[in-house]
Amino acid sequence: MPRPSRAFWVFAVLTVVSLLQCQAVRSREEDPDVKARRAAAANARVERAHARRRDPNFSNVTASVFDWQARFLANQGDNTTALTPAKNKTGTWWKGFFSRDSADRGTTAIVNGECELTKKFQPAKDYLVIVAVGDTGNPLTWLNHAKWANFDLVAVYFGDNAYFDCPQCKKVYHGKAQKFRLFYSLHQMPEWKNLTAQYKAVMTADDDLVMSTCEINRAFEIFEENNLLMGQISLCETQESFSYWRLMYQQPDKVLRYVSFVEIMAPIFTMRDGFYDEFIVPTLYDAYTGWGLDFVWPFLLKYPKNRIAVIDEVCMVHPSKKLSGQSIYSSGAPYDQRVEEARREAQFGYTRAAVRRLGYPFYAVQEFGALERQAGGNALDRMDVFIRARLGRWFPLLLGAQTFAIAVGLLLVAIRLIRRRVKGKRV
């Protein structure tokens, strides 16, 4: 009996491989999660068309997003910078001597890896934190040193206590809805523009996060110093701190890492150039839990390489649902989180093909680069850093006064020695 030819074996192998691929595709088609996701995407496309017909504001709010996107991309050029340039931190020290910018004046210092408040002055409230508060949340721990905070706290309460109050908050609002429905309603209030006119950046936070005044202060300072559009505080490496994405956990040897994604739990947004009011807020128009928005935002910006970052110099704890006991993401939305995610993706054209054209996977969670933290040095070096931070804008003045005093002292000693020598010659 003749042996099968080489062509036969090649054909047989290709046939087996094709059968296995068909079986894999069939298994994926039968996967309930895949079916649910595709059905949600199809429903989202239909609902999007219906929404345009019955709600004239739908097209208006999305038009605002795409208008801002077009301006950003037109000014971006090399995909690294756009719109307002970064603040120049170099140059003659006296030019910023009387600056009222809290980021320049430094409200914090990192000493031996720990965040410490310098407490050299009461900082200006240049930043804003908005939090959706339930009955189990306690964001007042974020104001454990309220006097030294460089941010104001605005609470939107969705719990059942009609007498809820937050004495240390700038404002307290009451409402019954999901996180981003509450936030969008807040942004539509007539007083919103006046309320936020003074702020440079805003954080929209969940109420179960564990962080301190110092950590929030430092995060805002790093955010502003590095001209970011979006960012978040990294997650502490503890058993209680949870994230789906390994990239979000702190890397202590870094100041920050430039990334393609920040989570929905506590993103920080710049308020310069209308980014927050004209680009971010309109995307909340029909959002409930916000699922999908954290992927859509960087996608619409075409994944800028140094404008989105995880801030590693400080970290926060994000308790799991089991530990926190309550979640703003699981209360009363008209559809579940994955359906909402599919709706957002369909609404803003976030498809596999569109993301692939930009050179990224569908869930683009990547690191582009990092700012390394400087070596700690010896104890004297660390103390010098802390003293500089404590004295802030007065450090050059004190240094100049000390230098002048030393020079005067040396001059007086020299004069005294000369007088003694002249007197000795006379004798």
Secondary structure, DSSP 8 states (H G I E B T S, - for coil): -----HHHHHHHHHHHHHHHHHHHHHHHHH-HHHHHHHHHHHHHHHHHHHHHHH-HHHHHHHHHHHHHHHHHHHHHTTTT--SS------S-GGGGTT---HHHH-SEEEETTEEEE--SS-----EEEEEEE-SS--GGGGGTTGGG-SEEEEEEE-SS-TT---TTSSEEEE--S-HHHHHHHHHTSTTHHHHHTT-SEEEEEETT-B--HHHHHHHHHHHHHTT-SEEEEEE-SSTTB--S-GGGB--TTEEEEEES---SSS-EEE-GGGIIIIIIGGGGTT-SS-TTHHHHHHHHTT--TTSEEEEEEEEEB-B-HHHH---GGGSS-SS-HHHHHHHHHHHTT--HHHHHHTT--SS---EEEEEE------HHHHHHHHHHHHHGGGHHHHHHHHHHHHHHHHHHHHHHHHHHHHHHHH-
